[in-house]
Amino acid sequence: MKNIWIICRKELNSYFASPIAYLVITCFAVIWGYVFYMSTAEFVRYGFMAQMQGRNMPMNVNESVIRPLLQFAATVGLFLIPLITMRLFAEEKKTGTIELYMTSPVYDWEIILGKWVGALLLYVCVLVASGINIAILFGFGKPDWKPVLIGYLGLILQGGTLLAIGTFISSTTKNQIVAGGATFFVCLLLWLLSWTTYDPAWYWQALAYLSIVTHFEGFAKGVIDSKDVIFYLSFIFLGLFATSRFMESQRWRA
Amino acid sequence: MIKVQGLTKRYARTVAVDNISFEVEKGQIVGFLGPNGAGKTTTMRVLTCFLPPTAGTATVSGFDVLENPHEVKKRIGYLPETPPLYPEMEVSEYLTFVGRLKGISSADVGRRVGEVIERCAVGDVRSKLIGKLSKGYRQRVGLAQAIIHNPDVLVLDEPTSGLDPKQIIETRDLIRHLAGDHTIILSTHILSEVEHSCDRVVIINRGKLVATDSVANLTNRLRGAEAVALEVASANGPLDPATVQQRLEQVAGVSRVLPREAKDGRLVFEVESLQGQHIRAELARAVVHAGWNLNELRAVGLSLEEIFLQLTGGEKKDTATPKEG
Protein backbone atom coordinates (compact mmCIF):
# COMPACT_ATOMS: atom_id res chain seq x y z
CA MET A 1 0.00 0.00 0.00
CA LYS A 2 2.79 2.38 0.99
CA ASN A 3 4.70 1.58 -2.20
CA ILE A 4 1.64 2.26 -4.34
CA TRP A 5 1.37 5.71 -2.81
CA ILE A 6 5.10 6.42 -3.33
CA ILE A 7 4.89 5.44 -7.00
CA CYS A 8 1.58 7.23 -7.51
CA ARG A 9 2.94 10.48 -6.07
CA LYS A 10 6.02 10.23 -8.27
CA GLU A 11 3.85 9.72 -11.37
CA LEU A 12 1.67 12.66 -10.49
CA ASN A 13 4.75 14.85 -9.93
CA SER A 14 6.10 13.77 -13.30
CA TYR A 15 2.85 14.75 -15.01
CA PHE A 16 3.00 18.20 -13.48
CA ALA A 17 6.74 18.59 -14.09
CA SER A 18 6.12 17.99 -17.79
CA PRO A 19 3.72 19.83 -20.10
CA ILE A 20 1.36 16.84 -20.28
CA ALA A 21 -0.77 17.75 -17.26
CA TYR A 22 -1.15 21.37 -18.35
CA LEU A 23 -1.82 20.37 -21.95
CA VAL A 24 -4.54 17.91 -21.01
CA ILE A 25 -6.20 20.21 -18.50
CA THR A 26 -6.08 23.21 -20.85
CA CYS A 27 -7.44 21.29 -23.84
CA PHE A 28 -10.27 19.99 -21.74
CA ALA A 29 -11.04 23.33 -20.09
CA VAL A 30 -11.21 25.16 -23.42
CA ILE A 31 -13.46 22.62 -25.15
CA TRP A 32 -15.61 22.09 -22.11
CA GLY A 33 -15.93 25.83 -21.44
CA TYR A 34 -17.11 26.42 -24.99
CA VAL A 35 -19.68 23.64 -24.88
CA PHE A 36 -20.78 24.68 -21.41
CA TYR A 37 -21.42 28.22 -22.63
CA MET A 38 -23.36 27.00 -25.66
CA SER A 39 -25.65 24.70 -23.74
CA THR A 40 -26.28 27.12 -20.88
CA ALA A 41 -27.03 29.94 -23.31
CA GLU A 42 -29.44 27.66 -25.16
CA PHE A 43 -31.14 26.77 -21.89
CA VAL A 44 -31.51 30.43 -20.94
CA ARG A 45 -32.90 31.28 -24.39
CA TYR A 46 -35.55 28.57 -24.05
CA GLY A 47 -36.37 29.96 -20.65
CA PHE A 48 -36.98 33.41 -22.08
CA MET A 49 -39.05 32.02 -24.92
CA ALA A 50 -41.23 30.09 -22.50
CA GLN A 51 -41.79 33.24 -20.45
CA MET A 52 -42.64 35.37 -23.45
CA GLN A 53 -45.16 32.87 -24.74
CA GLY A 54 -46.67 32.73 -21.30
CA ARG A 55 -46.45 28.98 -21.18
CA ASN A 56 -45.24 27.23 -18.13
CA MET A 57 -42.77 24.76 -19.67
CA PRO A 58 -41.26 22.30 -17.24
CA MET A 59 -37.53 23.07 -17.32
CA ASN A 60 -34.85 21.20 -15.46
CA VAL A 61 -31.18 22.21 -15.34
CA ASN A 62 -30.12 18.69 -14.47
CA GLU A 63 -31.79 17.15 -17.45
CA SER A 64 -31.26 19.79 -20.10
CA VAL A 65 -27.80 21.09 -19.20
CA ILE A 66 -25.84 18.91 -16.80
CA ARG A 67 -26.70 15.50 -18.19
CA PRO A 68 -25.69 16.24 -21.80
CA LEU A 69 -22.63 18.07 -20.53
CA LEU A 70 -21.47 15.10 -18.49
CA GLN A 71 -22.05 12.85 -21.46
CA PHE A 72 -19.97 15.23 -23.53
CA ALA A 73 -17.22 15.16 -20.87
CA ALA A 74 -17.18 11.38 -21.11
CA THR A 75 -16.61 11.62 -24.86
CA VAL A 76 -13.83 14.20 -24.53
CA GLY A 77 -12.23 11.87 -21.99
CA LEU A 78 -11.87 9.26 -24.73
CA PHE A 79 -9.57 11.62 -26.58
CA LEU A 80 -7.54 12.80 -23.60
CA ILE A 81 -6.84 9.44 -22.01
CA PRO A 82 -4.31 8.25 -24.61
CA LEU A 83 -2.32 11.42 -23.87
CA ILE A 84 -2.27 10.52 -20.19
CA THR A 85 -1.40 6.84 -20.45
CA MET A 86 0.95 6.69 -23.42
CA ARG A 87 4.04 7.52 -21.38
CA LEU A 88 3.28 5.40 -18.32
CA PHE A 89 5.41 2.40 -19.20
CA ALA A 90 6.61 3.14 -22.73
CA GLU A 91 8.80 6.03 -21.59
CA GLU A 92 10.38 4.06 -18.76
CA LYS A 93 11.07 1.14 -21.07
CA LYS A 94 12.74 3.43 -23.56
CA THR A 95 14.94 5.31 -21.09
CA GLY A 96 15.70 2.20 -19.05
CA THR A 97 14.32 3.60 -15.80
CA ILE A 98 12.04 0.57 -15.67
CA GLU A 99 15.14 -1.28 -14.41
CA LEU A 100 14.96 0.79 -11.24
CA TYR A 101 11.42 -0.39 -10.55
CA MET A 102 12.09 -3.98 -11.50
CA THR A 103 15.16 -4.24 -9.27
CA SER A 104 13.57 -2.52 -6.27
CA PRO A 105 11.77 -4.49 -3.57
CA VAL A 106 8.32 -3.72 -4.93
CA TYR A 107 5.87 -6.09 -6.57
CA ASP A 108 4.70 -5.71 -10.14
CA TRP A 109 1.14 -5.05 -9.07
CA GLU A 110 2.31 -2.23 -6.81
CA ILE A 111 4.07 -0.59 -9.74
CA ILE A 112 1.03 -1.00 -11.99
CA LEU A 113 -1.48 0.18 -9.41
CA GLY A 114 0.73 3.13 -8.45
CA LYS A 115 1.00 4.25 -12.03
CA TRP A 116 -2.67 3.73 -12.74
CA VAL A 117 -3.79 5.62 -9.63
CA GLY A 118 -1.37 8.44 -10.55
CA ALA A 119 -2.94 8.66 -14.01
CA LEU A 120 -6.43 8.49 -12.49
CA LEU A 121 -5.63 11.37 -10.14
CA LEU A 122 -4.55 13.47 -13.10
CA TYR A 123 -7.84 12.61 -14.78
CA VAL A 124 -9.64 13.69 -11.62
CA CYS A 125 -7.76 17.01 -11.82
CA VAL A 126 -9.13 17.38 -15.34
CA LEU A 127 -12.66 16.71 -14.06
CA VAL A 128 -12.17 19.25 -11.30
CA ALA A 129 -11.68 21.83 -14.04
CA SER A 130 -15.12 20.91 -15.37
CA GLY A 131 -16.58 21.08 -11.89
CA ILE A 132 -15.86 24.81 -11.71
CA ASN A 133 -18.40 25.47 -14.45
CA ILE A 134 -20.97 23.18 -12.85
CA ALA A 135 -20.46 25.08 -9.58
CA ILE A 136 -21.49 28.28 -11.39
CA LEU A 137 -24.84 26.65 -12.18
CA PHE A 138 -25.34 26.06 -8.49
CA GLY A 139 -24.70 29.75 -7.92
CA PHE A 140 -27.56 30.82 -10.22
CA GLY A 141 -30.05 28.02 -9.89
CA LYS A 142 -31.03 25.08 -7.80
CA PRO A 143 -29.90 21.94 -9.61
CA ASP A 144 -30.12 18.67 -7.76
CA TRP A 145 -26.59 17.87 -6.55
CA LYS A 146 -27.01 14.10 -6.17
CA PRO A 147 -27.22 13.23 -9.88
CA VAL A 148 -24.24 15.51 -10.47
CA LEU A 149 -22.11 13.59 -8.00
CA ILE A 150 -23.25 10.28 -9.45
CA GLY A 151 -22.43 11.57 -12.92
CA TYR A 152 -18.91 12.39 -11.75
CA LEU A 153 -18.58 8.96 -10.16
CA GLY A 154 -19.50 7.52 -13.55
CA LEU A 155 -16.93 9.72 -15.27
CA ILE A 156 -14.22 8.55 -12.88
CA LEU A 157 -15.18 4.90 -13.36
CA GLN A 158 -15.25 5.25 -17.13
CA GLY A 159 -11.95 7.15 -17.06
CA GLY A 160 -10.42 4.49 -14.83
CA THR A 161 -11.47 1.81 -17.30
CA LEU A 162 -9.94 3.57 -20.28
CA LEU A 163 -6.82 4.37 -18.24
CA ALA A 164 -6.45 0.70 -17.37
CA ILE A 165 -6.64 -0.19 -21.07
CA GLY A 166 -4.12 2.55 -21.84
CA THR A 167 -1.81 1.33 -19.08
CA PHE A 168 -1.83 -2.14 -20.60
CA ILE A 169 -1.12 -0.86 -24.09
CA SER A 170 1.69 1.36 -22.81
CA SER A 171 3.32 -1.63 -21.13
CA THR A 172 3.51 -3.51 -24.43
CA THR A 173 5.76 -1.07 -26.29
CA LYS A 174 8.78 1.18 -25.95
CA ASN A 175 7.31 3.72 -28.30
CA GLN A 176 5.06 6.36 -26.77
CA ILE A 177 3.49 7.27 -30.09
CA VAL A 178 2.55 3.65 -30.75
CA ALA A 179 1.12 3.41 -27.24
CA GLY A 180 -0.87 6.62 -27.63
CA GLY A 181 -2.10 5.75 -31.12
CA ALA A 182 -3.21 2.26 -30.20
CA THR A 183 -4.96 3.47 -27.06
CA PHE A 184 -6.74 6.15 -29.06
CA PHE A 185 -7.87 3.53 -31.57
CA VAL A 186 -9.23 1.25 -28.84
CA CYS A 187 -11.00 4.14 -27.11
CA LEU A 188 -12.56 5.19 -30.39
CA LEU A 189 -13.64 1.64 -31.14
CA LEU A 190 -15.24 1.20 -27.72
CA TRP A 191 -17.10 4.44 -28.30
CA LEU A 192 -18.28 3.42 -31.79
CA LEU A 193 -19.66 0.16 -30.44
CA SER A 194 -22.36 2.14 -28.69
CA TRP A 195 -23.81 3.09 -32.08
CA THR A 196 -25.11 -0.43 -32.58
CA THR A 197 -27.72 -0.23 -29.79
CA TYR A 198 -30.58 0.38 -32.26
CA ASP A 199 -30.27 -3.12 -33.74
CA PRO A 200 -32.06 -5.74 -31.63
CA ALA A 201 -30.01 -8.69 -32.93
CA TRP A 202 -28.19 -10.30 -30.00
CA TYR A 203 -24.68 -9.88 -31.47
CA TRP A 204 -25.17 -6.17 -32.01
CA GLN A 205 -26.54 -5.89 -28.52
CA ALA A 206 -23.56 -7.80 -27.16
CA LEU A 207 -21.21 -5.42 -28.96
CA ALA A 208 -23.11 -2.45 -27.64
CA TYR A 209 -22.86 -3.90 -24.17
CA LEU A 210 -19.09 -3.94 -24.52
CA SER A 211 -19.07 -0.27 -25.32
CA ILE A 212 -17.75 1.88 -22.52
CA VAL A 213 -20.20 4.65 -23.31
CA THR A 214 -23.47 2.72 -22.95
CA HIS A 215 -22.65 2.00 -19.34
CA PHE A 216 -22.20 5.67 -18.60
CA GLU A 217 -25.73 6.64 -19.58
CA GLY A 218 -27.19 5.45 -16.28
CA PHE A 219 -24.70 7.51 -14.29
CA ALA A 220 -25.47 10.58 -16.39
CA LYS A 221 -29.12 10.20 -15.43
CA GLY A 222 -28.13 9.95 -11.79
CA VAL A 223 -28.72 6.24 -11.46
CA ILE A 224 -26.13 3.90 -9.98
CA ASP A 225 -26.73 0.50 -11.51
CA SER A 226 -24.59 -2.20 -9.91
CA LYS A 227 -24.38 -3.86 -13.33
CA ASP A 228 -22.57 -0.82 -14.71
CA VAL A 229 -20.30 -0.48 -11.68
CA ILE A 230 -19.32 -4.14 -11.96
CA PHE A 231 -18.75 -3.73 -15.68
CA TYR A 232 -16.32 -0.89 -15.12
CA LEU A 233 -14.57 -2.49 -12.15
CA SER A 234 -14.09 -5.78 -13.96
CA PHE A 235 -12.78 -3.97 -17.03
CA ILE A 236 -10.29 -2.08 -14.82
CA PHE A 237 -9.23 -5.33 -13.20
CA LEU A 238 -8.85 -6.98 -16.60
CA GLY A 239 -6.67 -4.16 -17.94
CA LEU A 240 -4.38 -4.07 -14.92
CA PHE A 241 -4.21 -7.85 -14.69
CA ALA A 242 -3.25 -8.08 -18.36
CA THR A 243 -0.51 -5.52 -17.67
CA SER A 244 0.95 -7.59 -14.86
CA ARG A 245 0.80 -10.75 -16.96
CA PHE A 246 2.54 -8.96 -19.78
CA MET A 247 5.28 -7.64 -17.51
CA GLU A 248 5.84 -11.13 -16.21
CA SER A 249 6.03 -12.67 -19.68
CA GLN A 250 8.41 -9.92 -20.86
CA ARG A 251 10.71 -10.75 -18.01
CA TRP A 252 10.96 -14.32 -19.22
CA ARG A 253 11.27 -13.55 -22.88
CA ALA A 254 13.47 -10.48 -22.94
CA MET B 1 27.83 -13.52 -0.38
CA ILE B 2 27.10 -14.21 -4.02
CA LYS B 3 27.00 -17.70 -5.38
CA VAL B 4 26.35 -18.42 -9.03
CA GLN B 5 26.07 -22.01 -10.19
CA GLY B 6 25.64 -23.23 -13.72
CA LEU B 7 23.91 -20.02 -14.69
CA THR B 8 22.52 -20.05 -18.22
CA LYS B 9 20.41 -17.39 -19.89
CA ARG B 10 18.99 -18.10 -23.31
CA TYR B 11 17.20 -15.51 -25.40
CA ALA B 12 14.97 -16.41 -28.29
CA ARG B 13 17.82 -17.25 -30.64
CA THR B 14 21.05 -16.72 -28.75
CA VAL B 15 22.65 -18.01 -25.61
CA ALA B 16 23.76 -14.92 -23.72
CA VAL B 17 25.24 -16.66 -20.71
CA ASP B 18 26.31 -20.27 -20.87
CA ASN B 19 26.81 -22.30 -17.71
CA ILE B 20 28.72 -19.79 -15.59
CA SER B 21 29.71 -20.51 -12.01
CA PHE B 22 31.57 -18.28 -9.59
CA GLU B 23 31.48 -17.10 -6.01
CA VAL B 24 32.11 -13.77 -4.39
CA GLU B 25 33.14 -13.41 -0.76
CA LYS B 26 31.86 -10.69 1.52
CA GLY B 27 33.64 -7.35 1.14
CA GLN B 28 35.38 -8.21 -2.12
CA ILE B 29 35.40 -6.14 -5.26
CA VAL B 30 35.03 -8.37 -8.26
CA GLY B 31 35.60 -7.18 -11.80
CA PHE B 32 33.57 -8.64 -14.61
CA LEU B 33 35.76 -8.41 -17.65
CA GLY B 34 34.74 -9.12 -21.21
CA PRO B 35 34.11 -7.49 -24.55
CA ASN B 36 30.71 -6.00 -25.28
CA GLY B 37 28.15 -8.68 -25.83
CA ALA B 38 30.04 -11.18 -23.68
CA GLY B 39 27.14 -11.58 -21.28
CA LYS B 40 28.24 -9.25 -18.48
CA THR B 41 25.06 -7.22 -18.40
CA THR B 42 22.89 -10.31 -18.67
CA THR B 43 24.64 -11.92 -15.69
CA MET B 44 24.18 -8.74 -13.68
CA ARG B 45 20.54 -8.53 -14.65
CA VAL B 46 20.01 -12.05 -13.40
CA LEU B 47 21.73 -11.21 -10.11
CA THR B 48 19.53 -8.15 -9.65
CA CYS B 49 16.37 -10.16 -10.42
CA PHE B 50 15.66 -8.11 -13.53
CA LEU B 51 15.80 -11.26 -15.63
CA PRO B 52 15.16 -14.82 -14.52
CA PRO B 53 17.83 -17.39 -15.42
CA THR B 54 16.99 -20.07 -17.97
CA ALA B 55 18.93 -22.65 -15.98
CA GLY B 56 21.18 -22.73 -12.95
CA THR B 57 20.94 -20.82 -9.72
CA ALA B 58 22.16 -17.55 -8.32
CA THR B 59 21.96 -16.62 -4.65
CA VAL B 60 22.68 -13.34 -2.92
CA SER B 61 23.18 -13.45 0.85
CA GLY B 62 21.67 -16.92 0.76
CA PHE B 63 18.50 -15.87 -1.05
CA ASP B 64 17.74 -17.36 -4.43
CA VAL B 65 16.97 -14.86 -7.22
CA LEU B 66 14.05 -16.96 -8.45
CA GLU B 67 12.54 -18.09 -5.17
CA ASN B 68 13.09 -14.99 -3.07
CA PRO B 69 13.52 -12.06 -5.43
CA HIS B 70 12.06 -9.64 -2.91
CA GLU B 71 14.71 -10.41 -0.31
CA VAL B 72 17.47 -10.26 -2.92
CA LYS B 73 16.28 -6.89 -4.18
CA LYS B 74 16.37 -5.48 -0.65
CA ARG B 75 20.03 -6.43 -0.35
CA ILE B 76 21.26 -5.31 -3.74
CA GLY B 77 22.05 -1.89 -5.15
CA TYR B 78 22.21 -1.71 -8.91
CA LEU B 79 23.63 0.85 -11.28
CA PRO B 80 22.69 -0.16 -14.83
CA GLU B 81 24.82 0.89 -17.77
CA THR B 82 22.53 3.87 -18.34
CA PRO B 83 21.73 5.22 -14.88
CA PRO B 84 17.95 5.02 -14.32
CA LEU B 85 17.39 8.75 -13.85
CA TYR B 86 14.33 10.90 -14.36
CA PRO B 87 15.41 14.12 -16.07
CA GLU B 88 12.40 16.04 -14.77
CA MET B 89 13.29 15.42 -11.11
CA GLU B 90 15.70 17.25 -8.85
CA VAL B 91 18.63 15.27 -7.45
CA SER B 92 17.50 15.21 -3.82
CA GLU B 93 13.88 14.62 -4.84
CA TYR B 94 14.98 11.69 -6.98
CA LEU B 95 17.14 10.18 -4.24
CA THR B 96 14.28 10.51 -1.76
CA PHE B 97 11.98 8.72 -4.19
CA VAL B 98 14.46 5.88 -4.75
CA GLY B 99 15.10 5.62 -1.02
CA ARG B 100 11.40 5.26 -0.29
CA LEU B 101 11.06 2.75 -3.14
CA LYS B 102 13.88 0.68 -1.64
CA GLY B 103 11.99 0.53 1.63
CA ILE B 104 13.58 3.27 3.76
CA SER B 105 11.02 4.75 6.15
CA SER B 106 10.01 8.36 5.61
CA ALA B 107 11.59 9.26 8.95
CA ASP B 108 15.04 8.00 7.91
CA VAL B 109 15.05 8.85 4.24
CA GLY B 110 16.10 12.47 4.66
CA ARG B 111 19.16 11.51 6.68
CA ARG B 112 20.15 8.77 4.21
CA VAL B 113 19.77 11.12 1.25
CA GLY B 114 22.08 13.61 3.00
CA GLU B 115 24.63 10.85 3.62
CA VAL B 116 24.77 9.55 0.06
CA ILE B 117 24.81 13.07 -1.35
CA GLU B 118 27.90 13.75 0.70
CA ARG B 119 29.45 10.38 -0.06
CA CYS B 120 29.01 10.71 -3.81
CA ALA B 121 29.90 14.42 -3.81
CA VAL B 122 26.76 15.65 -5.49
CA GLY B 123 25.99 18.27 -2.84
CA ASP B 124 26.45 21.25 -5.14
CA VAL B 125 23.80 19.97 -7.58
CA ARG B 126 21.32 18.64 -5.04
CA SER B 127 18.53 20.96 -6.10
CA LYS B 128 19.29 20.89 -9.82
CA LEU B 129 17.20 19.05 -12.37
CA ILE B 130 18.83 15.76 -13.31
CA GLY B 131 18.23 16.52 -16.98
CA LYS B 132 20.62 19.46 -16.70
CA LEU B 133 23.51 17.53 -15.14
CA SER B 134 26.74 16.56 -16.89
CA LYS B 135 27.51 12.93 -17.57
CA GLY B 136 29.88 12.70 -14.61
CA TYR B 137 27.33 14.03 -12.17
CA ARG B 138 24.66 11.73 -13.58
CA GLN B 139 26.91 8.77 -13.02
CA ARG B 140 27.48 9.85 -9.42
CA VAL B 141 23.78 10.35 -8.84
CA GLY B 142 23.37 6.86 -10.28
CA LEU B 143 25.86 5.53 -7.75
CA ALA B 144 24.13 7.44 -4.96
CA GLN B 145 20.83 5.78 -5.86
CA ALA B 146 22.50 2.37 -5.82
CA ILE B 147 23.83 2.77 -2.26
CA ILE B 148 20.93 4.69 -0.76
CA HIS B 149 19.51 1.71 1.13
CA ASN B 150 22.97 0.61 2.27
CA PRO B 151 22.82 -2.72 0.42
CA ASP B 152 25.09 -5.67 1.13
CA VAL B 153 25.88 -6.07 -2.54
CA LEU B 154 26.51 -3.44 -5.16
CA VAL B 155 26.21 -4.30 -8.84
CA LEU B 156 27.71 -1.68 -11.12
CA ASP B 157 27.43 -2.10 -14.87
CA GLU B 158 30.28 -0.23 -16.57
CA PRO B 159 30.42 2.50 -13.94
CA THR B 160 33.10 4.49 -15.75
CA SER B 161 32.00 4.20 -19.35
CA GLY B 162 31.64 7.53 -21.11
CA LEU B 163 33.42 9.52 -18.41
CA ASP B 164 36.46 11.71 -18.93
CA PRO B 165 39.78 10.66 -17.34
CA LYS B 166 39.37 12.87 -14.29
CA GLN B 167 35.87 11.58 -13.67
CA ILE B 168 37.08 8.01 -14.14
CA ILE B 169 39.65 8.49 -11.39
CA GLU B 170 37.07 10.07 -9.10
CA THR B 171 34.59 7.28 -9.72
CA ARG B 172 37.24 4.63 -9.09
CA ASP B 173 38.17 6.27 -5.81
CA LEU B 174 34.54 6.40 -4.83
CA ILE B 175 34.08 2.71 -5.60
CA ARG B 176 37.18 1.88 -3.57
CA HIS B 177 35.79 3.84 -0.62
CA LEU B 178 32.54 1.93 -0.83
CA ALA B 179 34.35 -1.40 -0.80
CA GLY B 180 34.66 -1.68 2.99
CA ASP B 181 30.92 -1.84 3.61
CA HIS B 182 29.69 -3.50 0.46
CA THR B 183 30.48 -6.46 -1.71
CA ILE B 184 30.88 -5.05 -5.19
CA ILE B 185 30.57 -6.54 -8.65
CA LEU B 186 31.50 -4.19 -11.44
CA SER B 187 31.70 -4.87 -15.12
CA THR B 188 34.09 -3.34 -17.56
CA HIS B 189 35.86 -4.02 -20.80
CA ILE B 190 38.95 -2.09 -19.74
CA LEU B 191 41.68 -4.18 -18.18
CA SER B 192 43.33 -1.34 -16.26
CA GLU B 193 40.01 -0.69 -14.61
CA VAL B 194 40.11 -4.13 -13.06
CA GLU B 195 43.73 -3.69 -11.99
CA HIS B 196 42.88 -0.46 -10.22
CA SER B 197 39.74 -1.35 -8.41
CA CYS B 198 39.27 -5.07 -8.03
CA ASP B 199 40.45 -7.91 -5.82
CA ARG B 200 39.25 -10.63 -8.11
CA VAL B 201 38.38 -10.85 -11.73
CA VAL B 202 35.89 -12.96 -13.63
CA ILE B 203 36.51 -13.02 -17.35
CA ILE B 204 33.72 -14.01 -19.68
CA ASN B 205 33.59 -14.18 -23.41
CA ARG B 206 30.66 -15.13 -25.61
CA GLY B 207 28.70 -16.12 -22.56
CA LYS B 208 31.30 -18.54 -21.30
CA LEU B 209 33.52 -18.25 -18.28
CA VAL B 210 37.11 -17.90 -19.46
CA ALA B 211 38.94 -17.37 -16.21
CA THR B 212 38.32 -16.44 -12.63
CA ASP B 213 41.30 -15.49 -10.59
CA SER B 214 42.75 -12.90 -8.28
CA VAL B 215 43.93 -9.77 -10.04
CA ALA B 216 47.53 -10.32 -8.97
CA ASN B 217 47.64 -13.82 -10.47
CA LEU B 218 46.03 -12.72 -13.65
CA THR B 219 48.31 -9.78 -14.27
CA ASN B 220 51.31 -12.00 -13.67
CA ARG B 221 50.03 -14.39 -16.24
CA LEU B 222 49.55 -11.59 -18.70
CA ARG B 223 52.65 -9.60 -17.93
CA GLY B 224 54.73 -12.52 -19.17
CA ALA B 225 53.92 -11.79 -22.76
CA GLU B 226 54.81 -8.65 -24.62
CA ALA B 227 53.92 -7.05 -27.91
CA VAL B 228 56.40 -5.05 -29.95
CA ALA B 229 55.94 -2.70 -32.87
CA LEU B 230 58.78 -2.97 -35.33
CA GLU B 231 59.63 -0.82 -38.35
CA VAL B 232 62.07 -2.19 -40.86
CA ALA B 233 63.44 -0.42 -43.91
CA SER B 234 65.69 -1.66 -46.65
CA ALA B 235 69.27 -0.52 -46.86
CA ASN B 236 69.45 -1.34 -50.58
CA GLY B 237 66.53 -2.06 -52.91
CA PRO B 238 62.91 -2.97 -52.11
CA LEU B 239 62.05 -5.46 -49.38
CA ASP B 240 59.74 -8.39 -49.73
CA PRO B 241 57.28 -8.30 -46.78
CA ALA B 242 56.87 -12.07 -46.80
CA THR B 243 60.62 -12.63 -46.43
CA VAL B 244 60.84 -10.22 -43.52
CA GLN B 245 57.85 -11.76 -41.82
CA GLN B 246 59.31 -15.21 -42.23
CA ARG B 247 62.60 -14.09 -40.78
CA LEU B 248 60.91 -12.47 -37.78
CA GLU B 249 58.83 -15.54 -37.11
CA GLN B 250 61.99 -17.58 -36.82
CA VAL B 251 63.22 -15.48 -33.88
CA ALA B 252 63.12 -17.50 -30.67
CA GLY B 253 60.16 -16.69 -28.42
CA VAL B 254 57.97 -15.07 -31.06
CA SER B 255 54.40 -16.32 -31.05
CA ARG B 256 53.13 -14.43 -34.06
CA VAL B 257 53.93 -11.62 -36.47
CA LEU B 258 51.26 -9.33 -37.88
CA PRO B 259 52.05 -7.09 -40.87
CA ARG B 260 50.62 -3.65 -40.13
CA GLU B 261 51.76 -1.22 -42.78
CA ALA B 262 53.96 -1.08 -45.85
CA LYS B 263 54.89 2.09 -47.69
CA ASP B 264 57.93 3.78 -49.24
CA GLY B 265 59.99 0.68 -48.65
CA ARG B 266 59.28 0.74 -44.92
CA LEU B 267 57.50 -2.17 -43.33
CA VAL B 268 55.76 -2.10 -39.97
CA PHE B 269 55.05 -5.30 -38.06
CA GLU B 270 53.55 -6.11 -34.74
CA VAL B 271 55.28 -8.97 -33.01
CA GLU B 272 53.95 -10.83 -29.99
CA SER B 273 56.03 -12.97 -27.68
CA LEU B 274 55.24 -16.24 -25.98
CA GLN B 275 54.62 -16.32 -22.23
CA GLY B 276 57.55 -15.09 -20.22
CA GLN B 277 59.82 -14.41 -23.19
CA HIS B 278 61.65 -11.17 -23.88
CA ILE B 279 62.15 -10.78 -27.56
CA ARG B 280 63.22 -7.22 -28.21
CA ALA B 281 66.97 -7.84 -28.18
CA GLU B 282 66.63 -10.93 -30.35
CA LEU B 283 64.44 -9.12 -32.83
CA ALA B 284 66.87 -6.23 -33.18
CA ARG B 285 69.73 -8.64 -33.75
CA ALA B 286 67.79 -10.59 -36.35
CA VAL B 287 66.92 -7.49 -38.32
CA VAL B 288 70.45 -6.15 -38.30
CA HIS B 289 71.91 -9.55 -39.19
CA ALA B 290 69.68 -9.72 -42.21
CA GLY B 291 71.17 -6.44 -43.36
CA TRP B 292 68.01 -4.33 -42.96
CA ASN B 293 67.63 -1.02 -41.17
CA LEU B 294 65.82 -1.06 -37.87
CA ASN B 295 63.90 2.24 -37.81
CA GLU B 296 61.80 1.70 -34.75
CA LEU B 297 61.31 -0.84 -32.01
CA ARG B 298 58.91 -0.15 -29.20
CA ALA B 299 56.76 -2.07 -26.79
CA VAL B 300 53.02 -1.77 -27.24
CA GLY B 301 50.50 -2.70 -24.56
CA LEU B 302 48.57 -5.84 -25.05
CA SER B 303 45.06 -4.97 -26.09
CA LEU B 304 42.09 -6.67 -24.55
CA GLU B 305 41.67 -8.57 -27.77
CA GLU B 306 45.09 -10.12 -27.43
CA ILE B 307 44.57 -10.94 -23.79
CA PHE B 308 41.44 -12.74 -24.77
CA LEU B 309 43.25 -14.57 -27.49
CA GLN B 310 45.83 -15.68 -24.97
CA LEU B 311 43.32 -16.69 -22.35
CA THR B 312 41.10 -18.49 -24.77
CA GLY B 313 44.11 -20.31 -26.15
CA GLY B 314 44.72 -18.28 -29.31
CA GLU B 315 41.51 -18.87 -31.13
CA LYS B 316 40.76 -17.18 -34.39
CA LYS B 317 40.67 -13.44 -34.44
CA ASP B 318 36.94 -13.03 -34.84
CA THR B 319 36.16 -14.82 -31.60
CA ALA B 320 36.79 -11.71 -29.55
CA THR B 321 36.06 -8.40 -31.15
CA PRO B 322 36.16 -5.65 -28.59
CA LYS B 323 34.33 -2.51 -29.48
CA GLU B 324 34.69 0.89 -27.99
CA GLY B 325 31.62 1.93 -26.16
Contacts between the chains, C-beta under 8 A, distances in Angstrom:
chain1	res1	chain2	res2	distance
A	3	B	101	7.1
A	6	B	97	7.0
A	6	B	100	4.7
A	6	B	101	6.0
A	7	B	101	7.4
A	10	B	97	5.3
A	13	B	89	7.5
A	13	B	93	7.9
A	14	B	86	6.8
A	14	B	88	5.9
A	14	B	89	7.7
A	17	B	88	4.1
A	17	B	89	7.1
A	18	B	88	5.8
A	95	B	82	7.5
A	95	B	84	7.7
A	96	B	80	6.1
A	96	B	82	4.7
A	96	B	84	5.8
A	97	B	84	4.2
A	97	B	85	7.0
A	97	B	86	6.3
A	98	B	84	7.8
A	99	B	50	5.9
A	99	B	78	7.3
A	99	B	80	4.8
A	99	B	84	5.2
A	100	B	84	3.7
A	100	B	98	6.8
A	100	B	101	7.4
A	100	B	145	7.4
A	101	B	101	7.5
A	102	B	49	7.5
A	102	B	50	5.1
A	103	B	48	4.4
A	103	B	49	6.2
A	103	B	50	5.4
A	103	B	73	5.9
A	103	B	76	7.0
A	103	B	78	4.8
A	104	B	73	6.0
A	104	B	98	7.7
A	104	B	101	4.7
A	104	B	102	5.6
A	105	B	70	5.3
A	105	B	71	8.0
A	105	B	73	4.3
A	105	B	74	4.6
A	105	B	102	6.6
A	105	B	103	5.5
A	106	B	101	6.3
A	107	B	70	7.6
A	251	B	50	7.7
A	251	B	51	6.4
A	251	B	52	6.2
A	252	B	52	6.1
A	253	B	12	7.1
A	254	B	11	7.7
A	254	B	51	7.0
